[in-house]
Amino acid sequence: MSDLSVKELMVPVEDYASVPLGASILEGILALKEAQHREFREDPERHRDRAVLVKDAQGEVVGKLSMWSIIGCLEPNYHRVKGGAASSMAASRIGTARAMVEDVMESSHLWRSRLRTIARDTAHLKVQDLLHEPRKKELIDENSSLETAIHQLSTGHFMSLLVTRNNRIVGLLRLVDVFDAVCRMISREDVRAAVDDGNSSTI
């Protein structure tokens, strides 16, 4: 498909917003919003970041705080849902994704609670409370091919993957950047096909 590697498409760690493990959820949110504003000022055409990298005391990236994880912590039974009722095994028993979501919402009474109260009650959470150790399918080596990246992103329905070099996280591969690369490839093939058709019609 392409000779592009993950290394050529990723955003390096140093170019991405980050917060320490001990930061509060609010600090994580503010770091993300500030990064988005800065990106817009510096390059209005650049896609906005949708996550903040999280670093340990040694400055090593240990995970990411995404929009999904921030929204997820507003779930009243977040920790129960995270590890219990909404597991993949439960989902398979329920049968459909919609049924699973409806079941979780019904049991937790998410929409029966006042969102302001929920937000207040979760304000004490730290970034580390929302993190999980990155799973193998969320990690990708920097020398992996574009095809491999597409496979991992699509099968896992991820918005981004953590890029590794010698088992260290060195960047983030965003779905939007992979999508742009694929679109450019399709456009080039479309132009090439049009040229080929034009040449054949003159023969």
Secondary structure, 3 states (H helix, E strand, C coil): CCCCEHHHHCEEHHHCCEEECCCEHHHHHHHHHHHHHHHHHHCCCCCCCCEEEEECCCCCEEEEEEHHHHHHCCCCCHHHHHHHHCCHHHHHHHCCHHHHHHHHHHHHCHHHCCHHHHHHHCCCCEHHHHCCCCCHHHEEECCCEHHHHHHHHHHHCCCEEEEEECCEEEEEEEHHHHHHHHHHHHHHHHHHHHHHHHHHHCC
